[in-house]
Amino acid sequence: MRHLATGLAALAVCLILLPASGDGWMETASAGTSTAGGSGEIEALLLVCNAYGANYNLVRDVMELYGWNLTTAGVTASVPPCFYGGPIIVDTLVSEIADVSQYDALVVMPARSANGHQQLIDSPEALALVADAAAQGVLVVAFCSGTRVLAFADVIDGVEVTGHPDYLQDYLDAGAVWAGDGVPPHLDGNILTTRRGQYYSPQVCDVMRTAIDSLRAAR
């Protein structure tokens, strides 16, 4: 895993910060490929953008510990980091994805909050992909300012969300209901939003797994 070394230090911090009543996320991770029906691997599409954040590596490492199949997608083939680390060479371009329903989840991965995921917002193909995923019952997940992407994709009208508070007006303009800042990962239908990726990444993955079980049954 080329991201594992970068994320292990942050993962250690996360484990220290997690409360003792966290119900043992490592045990949950070991069962991460299971669904309510007891079979089927999880396919997650990771949407990355310019100035991807340091928490990208931690979030990805936790998903890999859950045993999920991960595919990276970007507007460009190479995606530079915000501060350190090398560029991500994505598995596929956003424009090359013909059927987003083959994935169980589309995840707008962390990026530098000052950037606000602007590259994805400026891409009609990326916004259309997010909108299509939401319409087809795929679990749509956004970290931090990634909720802006959901706002510009017009998929959070009437949906309760969290996200980076600097972009609160964008969420409200899109018709979202603000769940507040500093709240735990927030699931409303097939839309999951969160902040504090370093702290909440194991909990996000656990919520994702449970939500995917339910969404698979409904699709």
N, C-alpha and C positions, 0 to 999 in steps of 0.2 A: 504494500500500500504506500504509494508515494506521498500521501498526505499524513501518514500516521505519525512519523517522527515529529512533525511540526505541531501536531495537535496534542501529543501526550502530556506535555507540561501543562497546557491549559486544562486538560481533562483532570489532572491531579488536583488543580485548584478547584474545579467544579465539584469533585468528590468531597473535598474538605468543606465546601460551602453548603452542600446539600444537607437538609435536616435529617436527624436520625430516624424520623418517622417516615422516610421516603419509600418504605415497603420494598427496598432492595431492587434497584433498577437493573443491576447486573443479572439477577435471576430473570427479570422480565426480558432483558435483551437476549438471553439465551433462547427464549421462546418467540423471538420476534418474527420468525417466518410463519408462525401458525396463524390461522384465521379461525373465525367462529366455527367453520365447517371442518377444521382440523387439517386442511391441506392448502397448498398454493403459496408460492413465494410472492413477496411484495416487490413491485416494480415502481421505482421512484425516479421522476425526471427532475433533475436539479437545474434550475434556471439561474445562471450566473451572469453578472454584469461587471463592467469596468469598475475598478477600485473595490474589488471584492474584499470583504472584511476579514480580519484576523479570526473571527469566530467561524468562518467558513470551514476551516480545517477541523475544529472541534466538532461541529455539527455533523460533518461528513464522517468523522471517525466513529461517532456514536451510532450513526446509521449502519456503518460497516460492521460494528459489533453486534448489531441486531440481525445481521446476515442478509440485508436487503440487497437487491440488484439495483445499482445506481447508474444512471445515464446523465452526463452533463450536457447542457445545451446553452448556447449563447448566440447573440446577434452576430458576433465575429468569431473566427476560429480560435483566436488567442485572446485571453482576457487577463489584463494586468491587475496586480494587487494594489491595495491602498497604500501600504507602507513597506512591507517586506515580503520575501518569498518570491518565487518565480511566477510567470504567467501560467494560467490554466489553459491547456489545449483541449478544447471541448470535444466530446464524442460526436456531436452532431450540431449543425446550425439550426436555429429556430425555424428558418425558412424551409428546412428539409423534413420537418415532422408532418407527415400526412395524416396521422391518426393518433391523437392524444389519448384516446380512450384505451389504448394498449397499456397505459400506465395507471397505477392505483393512486398515485399522488403526483402533483406538480408542486415543487417547492421553490419559492423565490428566496434564494439563499442570501445570507448577510452580505452587506456592502457598507462602505463608509457612509455614515449618516449624513455628512455634509454633501455627499454626492446625490443622495436621495434616489438611487437606482435610476438616474436620469437616462442612461443608455437604453434601458428597457422601455421606459415611458416614451422615448422618442422613436421607438420601433413599432410600426403598425402590425408587423408580423408577431412580435412578442405579445402585444396587447390582445390580438386576435386569438393567439394560442391560449392565453389565460382565460379569456372569455369562453372559448370552446370547451376547455377543461371543466370550468364551472357548470356550463350548460349540460354537459354529459355526465355529471355526477361524479367526476373525479375529485378527490380531496385536494383542495387548493390551500397551500400553506405559505404564509409570508412572515419573515423575520424582520422586526424593527421597522426601518423605513420602507421595507418591501411592501407594506400595506398601501403605500402610494401607488404601486403598480396595479394593485387590485382596484384602487379608486379610479385610475385612468382607464382600466379595462372595463369599468362599469359593471362590476360584479358584487358590490357591497351595498347596494341600495336596500335599506331596511335591515341590514345585517349588523349585529353588534360586534365591534372590533376593538383591538388595541393596536399599538404601533408607536413609532417615535413621535412624541408630542409636538416636535417642530413642524410637523406636517398635518396637524389636526384639522386645519381648515380644508385641506384637500379631501380628507375622509368625510367631513361634514357636507362638503359641496357634492360629494358622490352619493349622498343620502344615507351614509352609515350612522349607526348609533354608537357613541363613544363609551366603551366599557371602562375607561380610565387608564392612567399610567401606572406602571408597577404592579399590575395585576398578573395572576398566573396565565399560562396559555389559554386562549379563549376560543372555543369551538361554537360556531353557530351554523347549523346545517352542514354543508360541505366546505365551509370556510374556516380555517384555523389561523389565528394571528397571535403573535407573541413578541415580547421584547426580552432583553437579557439572555441572549443565546448561550453565553458561557454558563449561566446558572441553570437555565431551564431546558437545555437541550435533551437530557434524558427524559424529562417529563413530556416534552413535545413529542418525542418518538413514541412514548407509551400511548399518548392521546391519539397519535396518528394511527397506530396499530389497531386500536379499538374502533376508531372511526372508519377505517378501511373495512373492517369486518362488517360493520353495519351498512356501509355504502355498497359493498359487493352484493350483499343480500338484496338490496333494493334495485340494483341495475339489471 
